[in-house]
Amino acid sequence: MRRRTLLALPALMAPAPFFLAARSKADTAYPSKPIHIVVSVSAGGSIDTIARAFGEELSRSLGQPVVIENKPGANGNIAAASVARAAPDGYTLFATGGSTLNLNPFLYHELPFDPVKSFAPITLTARTNFILVVHPKLGVETLEAFVAYAKAHPKTLNYGSAGSGSLIHIATELFDTTVGIEANHVPYKGLAPAVNDLLAGQIDFMFDSATTMSHIQAGRLKALAVIGPNPLPALPELKPLSAFGIKGVDAASGWHGLFAPAGTPGEIVDRLNSALRIILDTAALRERIVSLGAEPAATTPTELAEILANDLKRLEPIVKRVGARLD
């Protein structure tokens, strides 16, 4: 389902001479019309919520409306393909989680875009930090106790994910392999049903992108650690896996980023980057991102390009080892 939301409107009334002068200037300057941000997921998730938050501020900063278009489906491929085909003029942008670009090339036989060549990186907008949560029925209070329990009960524990080939699936398989445990994968169509079954005790553990925070705080689930590489601002008492000597699992940590179609002029990319880095560093935006269980982040376009390139190198062998496919 396609959803459009107008986040902000400029003033509609102005004296005629001022309006004409402003319009003449806008004809030669960016931006001179509404900017569309295509979001890779449906409304309501963290990617969408963060995009709406910075989109509203971007509208104020640039003096033009910012329109959010949700184009979910095919793990972000539908949205990515539409932006890859768009005119490279800075008026169509792409807000997505990293898995659309760094996992899909290894999960699908063919993609309607190239994760590197089809886009111009603008900035990282947030990092995600998966939480390892277990059902209280296991009776484990620490990560060490959980690993020991899992080793003592091989192939009996069940873990959930947002679907076969999802980043959470890859992260869990990487964790299991690294610590030497064997568990059964139960794929779901999204995180919500997986969390519901974890709460009901139908599955035993999972990595979650902070949707379980209220359940953790209420004692309905037990949180043991975060993937890392850093602690989670919303749950600073949880240590990253590296603090337990478990290295390399943070290769499956996630991020949100903003991209433009390839060929977008550098001066437009730089202007968007400059505006967004200021916006993402404001207290209001940082608090909003932290409240969603994510970590505020911003980068230069070059830094985001390097993050994506490194992810592609690190995740390819992991996906091949897991054997996940989506077509």
DRENSEMI-783614 format. One record per atom (N, C-alpha, C, O, CB): residue in one letter; x, y, z. Coordinates in steps of 0.05 Angstrom, whole numbers, plus 5000, padded with zeros to 4 digits. Glycine has a CB too. Layout:
N
AXYZ...
end
This chain:
327
M501749765000M500050005000M501850255000M503750275015M498150005025R501050434983R502650674981R501450894998R499050954997R502950774952R503051015014R502051225032R503651475029R506151465028R502151125062R502351705027R503651955024R502852125048R500552145055R503052094997T504752255059T504152435081T505652695077T508052695074T504852315109L504252915078L505453175075L506353265103L504653295121L503553385063L508953305107L509953365133L509853665139L509453745162L512753265136A510253825119A510254115125A509554265099A510054175077A513054205135L508454495103L507754665080L508954945084L508855045107L504654685076P510055065064P511055335066P508655535067P506355455062P512955415043A509255775073A507055975074A505855995046A507256005026A508156245083L503156015045L501756025020L501156315011L500456364988L499255875021M501456495029M500756775023M503256945025M504756925045M498556875041A503657125006A505857325007A505157544988A503757504969A508557185000P506157784994P505758004976P506757934948P508857804946P507058264986A505458014928A506057944900A508957994892A510257814882A504258084881P510158234897P512858274889P514858084903P516657984890P513758564895F514458044929F516257864944F515957574933F517957444930F515557864974F513457484927F513057214918F514357174891F515656964887F510057164915L514157374873L515457344847L518457334848L519757184834L514557564829A519557494867A522457504870A523457234881A525457134872A523357734888A521957134901A522756874913A522556654892A524256474892A520956814936R520456664876R520156454856R522456464835R523456254827R517456474842S523156704827S525356734808S527956614819S529456484804S525757024800K528456664845K530856564857K530756264859K532756124856K531256684885A528356144866A528055864869A528555714844A529355474844A525355794881D527955844821D528255714795D531155634790D531755454775D527355884773T533055764803T535855714799T537255604823T539655564823T537255974790A535755544844A536955444869A535555194878A533155164874A536955654891Y536955024892Y535854784904Y535354834933Y537054934947Y537654534899P533054754943P530754634929P528654844921P528455054934P529354424946S527254794899S525254984890S522454854889S520554974879S525955094863K522254604899K519654464899K519754254921K521954204932K519054344871P517554114926P517553914947P519553684942P520153614920P514753794949I520653584965I522453364964I520953114974I519553124994I524953414982H521252894960H519952644967H522052454979H524152404967H518552524942I521352345002I523052145014I521551875013I519451845026I523752215044V522551694997V521351424995V522451255017V524951225019V521951304966V520651135033V521450975056V521050685049V518950605037V519851055081S522950515056S522950235048S521050055063S520749815057S525650115050V519750165084V517950005101V515250145104V514950375095V519149955129S513350005115S510650125120S510850325143S512750335157S508649905126A508750485145A508650685166A508650565194A507450355198A506250865163G510050685213G509950605240G512450485251G512850495276G507750415244G514150365234G516650255244G518750465250G518250705245G517750055224S521050375260S523050575268S524250715244S524850955245S525250435283I524650585221I525650715197I523850935189I524651155183I526050515174D521250875188D519251075180D519051295200D518951535193D516450935177T518951235226T518651435247T521051635247T520651875249T518451305274I523451525244I525751695243I525751875218I526552105219I528351535245A524951755195A524851915170A522852145173A523452365163A524151725147R520652095185R518652305189R519752525207R519152765203R516052185200A521152435228A522252635247A524252815234A524153065236A523452495271F526252705219F528152875207F527153015182F528053225174F530752725200G525052895169G523853015146G522453275153G522553465138G521852825133E521153275176E519753525185E521753745190E521253975182E518153465211E523953675202E526053885207E527453965182E528154195179E528053785227L527753775163L529053845138L527254035122L528354215108L529553585121S524654005124S522854195110S523254475121S523254665105S519954105114R523454505147R523854765159R526654875151R526855115145R523754755190S528654705150S531354805143S531554895115S532855095109S533254585149L530254745096L530554805067L528354985057L528555085034L530754555051G526255015072G524055195063G522255075042G520955225027G525155445053Q522154815040Q520454675021Q519054445035Q520154335054Q522054574997P516654365025P515354125037P517053875033P518453845013P512554085024V516853695052V518053435050V515853225052V514353225072V520253385073V515553065032V513352865030V514552585035V516452505022V511952885002I513252445053I514152165059I512351975042I509951995043I513952105089E513651795028E512251595012E513151315022E515451245019E512751624981N511351165033N511950895042N511550695019N509350675008N510150815066K513650555012K513450354991K514650085002K516850004994K514950444965P513249955019P514249705031P514149475011P512749494990P512749635056G515549265017G515349025001G518048924991G519849084986G513549064977A518348664990A520748524979A523248614994A525348664982A521048584950N522948645021N525248715038N526548985029N528949015030N527348495037G524849165019G525849435011G526449464982G527149684973G528249495027N526349244967N527149254939N525249434922N526149564903N527148974927I522649434929I520749604913I521449894916I521550044896I517849544922A521949984940A522650264944A525350334932A525650534919A522750324974A527350154935A529950204925A529850224894A531150404883A531849974933A528450054881A528250064852A526950314842A527850434822A526749824841S524950414856S523550654848S525450904850S525351074833S521050704864V527050904871V528951134874V531251104854V532151314843V530051144903A532150864849A534350824829A533450924802A535151014786A535050534828R530850914795R529851004769R529251304769R528851414748R527450854762A529251434792A528351714793A530451894782A532851824780A527751784823A529652134775A531452334765A533452414787A532652454810A529952594755P536052434780P538052504800P538252804805P540252924799P540752394791D536052914815D535953204819D535553294848D535253524853D533653314802G535653094866G535453164894G532553184905G532153244928G536753424899Y530553124888Y527853144896Y526552874903Y524252864912Y526253284875T528052664899T527152394907T529452264922T531652224912T526352214882L528952204948L530952084965L529951814976L527651754974L531652274988F531751664987F531151394996F532051355025F534451375031F532551184978A530051305043A530651245071A530250945075A528150835070A528851405090T532350815085T532250525087T533850415110T535650555120T533150395061G533350165117G535250025135G537349905118G537049865094G533749805151G539649845130G541949745115G541449485101G542749445080G544249715133S539649315111S539349045099S538449055070S539048875055S537448885115T536949265062T536149285034T538549295015T538449174993T534349525030L540649425024L542949455007L545249265013L546749194995L543949735009N545549185038N547849015045N547248725048N549048555048N549049115070L544648645049L543848365051L542448265025L542948045016L542148315074N540748425014N539148344991N540848244968N539948054954N537348564982P543148364962P544748254940P545447964943P546047834923P547248424937F545447864967F546247584972F543847404977F544047154978F548147564995L541447524980L539047374986L537347334961L535747144960L537447515007Y537547514941Y535947494917Y537747424893Y540047514891Y534547764912H536647264876H538147184852H538747424834H540847444821H536646974836E536847614833E537247854816E535848084829E533648054841E536147804788L537048324828L535848564839L535448774817L536948784797L537648684861P533348944819P532849144799P534549404804P533849614794P529949224799F536649374819F538449604825F541149484834F541349254841F537249794847D543149654834D545749584844D546149724871D545849974872D548149654824P546849584892P546849724918P548949944920P548650124937P547549524939V550949934903V553050144904V552750344881V552750584885V555750014903K552350234857K552350404833K549750564829K549750764815K552850234809S547650474841S545050604836S544450834854S542450984850S542850394838F546050874875F545451084895F547751254902F550151174900F544350954920A547151494910A549151684921A548651704951A546551814959A548951964907P550351604968P549951624997P549851915006P551352084996P552251475012I548051965026I547852235038I548852235066I550852365073I544952345036T547552075083T548452055111T547151815125T544951735118T547852315127L548551705144L547351525163L545451695180L545951925185L549551375181T543151575188T541351715205T541051585233T540251725252T538551735192A541651335235A541551195261A542950925259A543250815237A538651155271R543750825282R544750545283R542850385301R541750495320R547650545295T542450135294T540849965310T542649765325T544849705316T538749815293N541749665347N543449505365N541749285377N540349325397N544749685387F541749055365F539948835372F540448745401F542748725410F540248605353I538248695415I538348595442I537848295443I535948195430I536148745460L539448155457L538947865461L537047835485L537747895508L541647715467V534647735479V532547695499V531747405501V531647265481V530147875493V531247315525V530447035530V527847025546V527247215561V532646875544H526446805544H524046775561H524846695589H526746535593H522146555549P523546815609P524346755637P524146455644P525446375664P522546905656K522646295630K522446005636K525145865635K525445655648K520545875617L527045975621L529745855619L531145875646L532945715651L531345975597G530446075662G531746105688G534646195687G536146145705G531545845702V535346335666V538146435664V538146735669V536346875660V539346375635E540146825683E540347105691E542647255677E542747495677E540647125721T544447095665T546747225652T547247095625T546146885619T549347185670L548847235609L549447125582L551046865585L550546675570L551147325566E552846855604E554446615608E552646375615E553046155605E556546655630A550646425632A548846205640A547146115616A546645875613A547046305663F546346305599F544746225576F546346055557F545445855547F543746485561V548846135551V550545985532V551045705544V550945505529V553246125528A551545685570A551945425582A549445255580A549545015574A552745455612Y547045375585Y544545225582Y544145125554Y543444895550Y542245405591A544645305534A544245225506A546144995498A545344825483A544645465488K548545005508K550544795501K549744525514K550144315503K553344875510A548444545537A547544305551A545044185539A544343965545A547144365581H543644345523H541144255510H541244315480H539644475470H538644405523P543044185466P543444235437P540944165421P539643965425P545844085426K540344345402K538144305383K535344295396K533444185384K538544055367T535144395421T532544395434T531344675437T528844705439T532744265462L533044875437L532045155439L531145255412L532445195391L534145335451N529045415412N528045535387N528345845389N527745965409N525045465383Y529245955367Y529446245366Y527846355342Y527446225322Y532446335363G526846605346G525246725325G526746945310G528747045320G522746845337S525647005287S526847225271S524547365255S522347265255S529047125252A525247585243A523247725226A522947595199A521547705181A524048015223G524147365194G523947225169G526547105161G528647205168G522847405148S526446895145S528846775134S530446975118S529347105100S528146525117G532947005124G534647195110G534547475122G536047645113G533847205082S532947525142S532847785155S535447825170S536847635176S530447815174L536048075176L538548135190L538548005218L540647925227L538848445193I536247985230I536047855256I536647555254I538047435271I533247895269H535747425232H536447145227H539447115223H540646945235H534947045201I540647295207I543547275203I545047325229I547047185235I544447485181A544147525244A545547585269A545447355289A547447295302A544247835283T543147215290T542946995309T544646755301T545946625317T540046905312E544646705275E546346485265E549346545270E550846365277E545846435235L550046795266L552846865271L553546835300L555646745307L553347155261F551646925318F552146885346F552346595354F554146515368F549847025362D550446435344D550446145351D553046015343D554145855358D548046005338T553946075319T556345955309T558746045325T560545885331T556746025279T558846305332T561146415346T561346295374T563646235383T560846715348V559146265388V559346155416V559145855417V559545735438V557146285433G558445725394G558345435393G555845305404G556045095417G560645335408I553545425398I551045295406I549445225381I549845335359I549445485424E547545035384E545844955362E542944995371E542044895391E546344655355A541445155355A538645215361A537045215335A538145215313A538345495375N534445195338N532645175315N531445445308N530445595325N530344975322H531545505282H530545765272H527545745266H526745555252H532045855247V526045935276V523145955271V522746225258V522546425272V521445915297P522446235231P522046495217P519146595220P517246435219P522846475188Y518846855223Y516146975224Y515947195202Y517947275190Y515647105252K513547275197K513147495178K513147765193K511047895197K510447455163G515447835202G515748085218G516448025247G516247805256G513248255216L517348245261L518148215288L515848175308L516048025327L519748455296A513548305303A511348305322A510448015328A510147955352A509048465311P509847845308P509047575315P511147415329P510547245346P508147435291A513747465323A515847325337A515947405366A516247235384A518647395323V515647665371V515647755399V513247645414V513547565437V515548065400N510947625401N508647515415N509047225423N508347145445N506147535396D510347075405D510846795412D513046765433D513046575449D511746635387L514946955433L516946955454L515647005481L516246875501L519247155448L513847205482L512447265507L510847025517L510546985541L510647505503A509746875498A508046645505A509646395511A508646195519A506146585482G512346415507G514046185513G514045975490G515045755494G513146055538Q512946045467Q512945865444Q515745845432Q516445635420Q510945955423I517346055434I520146045427I521746125451I520646235470I520846225402D524346075451D525946115475D527646365476D528046485498D527745885478F528546465453F530246705453F530246825425F529346705406F533146635462M531247065424M531547205398M533147455402M533447555424M528747275385F534147555380F535347825379F533148015370F531747955350F537847845361D532848235383D530648415378D531648695374D533648775387D528448405400S530348855357S531249125353S529849325371S529049535362S530749205323A529549255396A528549425418A525549445419A524549605435A529649705414T524049295403T521149295407T520249155433T518049195441T519749155383T522149005445T521448875470T522149035495T521948925517T522948605471M523049285492M523949435515M521949455537M522649425561M524749715506S519449495531S517349525552S517049255566S516549255590S514649615540H517249035552H517048765564H519448705581H519148575602H516648555542I521748805573I524148765589I523848915616I524448815637I526748865574Q522949165613Q522649335637Q520549225656Q520749265680Q522049615629A518549085645A516348975661A517048705672A515548585688A513848965645G519348585664G520248325674G519048095659G519347865668G519548305702R517648145637R516447925622R518447785605R518147555597R514148025605L520747915599L522947805584L525547875598L525648085611L522847895554K527547715594K530147775605K532147855584K532647695565K531147525621A533348085586A535348185567A538148115578A538648155602A535148485562L539848005561L542447915570L544748075559L546848095572L542747625562A544548185535A546748325523A545748465497A543448415489A549148135516V547448635486V546848745460V549048665440V551348605449V546549055461I548448675415I550548595395I552848785396I555148705394I549248585367G552249045398G554449245398G554749375370G552949345353G557049115406P556949505365P559349515382P559149675407P560949655425P561649615365N557149845410N556850015433N554449935450N552749795441N556550315425P554350015476P551949975492P549650125479P549950305463P552450065521L547250035487L544750165477L544050395495L543750355519L542449955475P543750635485P543150865502P540650825520P540650915542P542751115485A538650685509A536250645525A536550435547A534950435566A533950575506L538550255544L538950055564L542050035569L543249835562L537849775555P543150245581P546050255583P547250035601P549649995600P546850525594E545649905617E546749695635E547449445620E548849275630E544649635657L546349415595L546949175580L549649205565L550149405551L544749115559K551449015569K554049025557K553948915528K552248745522K556148865573P555649015510P555848895483P557148625485P558648565504P557349085464L556748455465L557848195465L560848195466L562048005478L556948045440S562148395455S565048405455S566148415484S568348335489S566048645439A564548535502A565448545530A565548275543A566748235564A563548725546F564248075531F564247805541F566347635526F566447385529F561547675539G567847765509G569847615493G568747495467G570047335454G571147405509I566247565460I564947465436I565347665414I564047875413I561947405441K567147605396K568047805376K566647745348K566047515342K571047795373G566247965333G565447935306G562447935300G561547965278G566547695295V560747895321V557947875317V556748155309V554648165296V556447775342D558148365317D557148635311D557248695281D556448905272D558648845326A558448505265A558248535236A555348535226A554748635205A559848305222A553548415243A550748405236A549148625250A546648615250A549548135243S550448825261S548949055272S547749215249S548749205227S550749235290G545649355255G544249495233G544549795233G545649905252G541349425234W543449925212W543550215211W541250305193W540150155177W546250315200H540650565195H538850695177H540350905161H542151035172H536350825192G539750945136G541151145120G539351275100G537151185094G543551015106L540451505090L538951655069L540751665044L543151725046L538251945080F539451615021F540851604996F539351764975F536951814977F541251314986A540751844954A539551964930A540251794906A541951624908A540652264926P538851834884P539551674860P542451744851P543351964855P537651734837A543851554840A546551594830A546451814809A544551834793A547651334817G548451984809G548652204790G547552464801G547752674788G547152134765T546452454825T545552704838T547952894842T549952804852T544152644865P547753144834P550053324836P551253334864P549753334884P549253604828G553853344866G555253344891G554453574909G554253544934G558153354887E553853804897E553154034914E550453994928E549954094950E553054284897I548653844914I546053784927I546353584949I545253614971I544053684906V547953374944V548553174965V549853314989V549053255012V550352954954D551653494984D553053625006D551153805022D551353825046D555453784996R549353935007R547454115022R545653955039R545054025062R545854285002L544653725029L542953555045L544453445069L543353425091L541853325027N546853355064N548553245086N548953455108N548653395131N551153145075S549653695100S550153905120S547653965136S547853985161S551154155106A545353985123A542854045137A542153815156A541353865179A540654095117L542453575147L541653345163L543453295186L542553205207L541453095146R546053345183R547853305206R547253495228R547553435252R550753335196I546453735221I545553925242I543053835255I542753845280I545154215230I541053745239I538553655249I538853405267I537653395289I536653585226L540453215258L540852965273L542353005299L542352825316L542252765256D543653235302D545153295327D543553455347D544553515368D547653435320T541053525340T539353675359T538453485381T538053245377T537053805344A537953605404A537053445427A534453305422A534053075429A536753625452A532553445408A529953325403A530153075386A528852875391A528153535390L531753095364L532052855346L533552635360L532852395357L533452945321R535552705375R537152495389R535352345409R535452105411R539552615403E533752495424E531952365443E529852195429E529151975439E530552585460R528852285406R526952125391R528151865382R526851655384R525852285367I530551875371I531851635361I532451445384I532051205381I534451705346V533451545406V534051375430V531551245440V531551005448V535351535452S529251385440S526751275450S525851035433S524250875442S524551485450L526851015409L526150795391L528050565393L527950365378L526050885362G529950585412G531850375416G534150375397G535450175393G530550115415A534650605384A536750635365A538850825375A538550945396A535750725337E541050855361E543251025369E543451255348E543851195325E545850865371P543351505357P543651725338P546251705323P548351645335P543351995352A546251765298A548651745282A548451925257A546251955246A549251455274A550652025249A550752185224A553552145213A555552115228A550052485228T553852155186T556352125173T556652305149T554752445141T556751825164T558952315138T559352445112T558452245091T558152005097T562352535107P557952335066P557252145045P559351935041P558751705036P556752305019T561852015042T564151825038T564151615060T564551385055T566851975038E563651695085E563551505107E561351305104E561751065110E563251655133L558951395095L556751205090L557451015068L556850775070L554151365084A558751115047A559550935025A561450725035A561350495026A560851105002E563250795053E565250605064E563850405082E564550165082E567450755079I561850495097I560350305114I558950095097I559049855103I558350455132L557650185076L556249995058L558249805045L557649565044L554650155037A560449905036A562449735022A563549525042A563849295035A564749905011N564049605066N565049415086N562949205094N563648975097N565949565112D560449295096D558249105102D558048895081D557748655087D555649255105L558248975056L557948785034L560148575035L559648335029L558048935007K562548655043K564748465045K564348275069K564948035067K567448615048R563448385091R563148225115R560748035115R560847815125R563048405139L558548135103L556047975105L555847755084L554447555088L553748165102E557147785061E556947585040E557747305050E556147125046E558747655016P560047265063P560646995072P558746895094P558246655096P563446985083I557647075110I555746995131I553146885119I552146675127I555147235150V552147035099V549646955086V550146685071V548346515072V548647165066K552446655059K553046405045K553146165064K552245945058K555646425029R554346225088R554546005107R551845925118R551245695123R556346095130V550146125122V547446065133V545645935111V543945775117V546046325142G546246005086G544745895064G541946015060G540245885048G544445605068A541546255069A538946385067A538546495038A540346605026A538746615087R536046455028R535346565002R532446665004R530846555020R535646344979L531746864988L529046974988L527746944960L525647064956L529147264996D528946804942D527646754916D528546484905D527646404884D528346974896
end
